[in-house]
Amino acid sequence: MKKRMRSKKTTYELKPGRPLTARRKREIETLARAPEAAVDTSDIPELPPGAWRHAMRGKWYRPVKRPVSIRLDADVLMWLKGKGSGYQTRVNSLLREKMLQETRK
C-alpha cells in the first residue's frame, strides 16, 4: 500500500497591533521582487472569467466615518439638499466616485 505524503501547509495570521517579524518582512520583500511567473499560486487557482461580474463594492464594507466641517458654496449646498434628505451621504458618494476615478488612472 502506498503511503500518501501530505504537503506542509503554513497559515499566517496577522493580528492587529502585532508587527511583522524581520523574517516575515524578508519573505514579503523576496516575493514582491519575484517575477509574476515565478510565484507559485497552485493552491489558489484563478477565478473563472466573469467571476466578478455581479460583485458589489461596499455591500458589506463600511468605512469609518469622521465628523468634519466643510464650507460649500450656497448654490452647491442648495443643489445637494434639493435632492431630498441625505445630502451628506451624497457629498461622500460624489467624492468617493471622484477619488476612485483618480486612483484608477
Beta strands, then each sheet from edge to edge (+ up, - down):
end
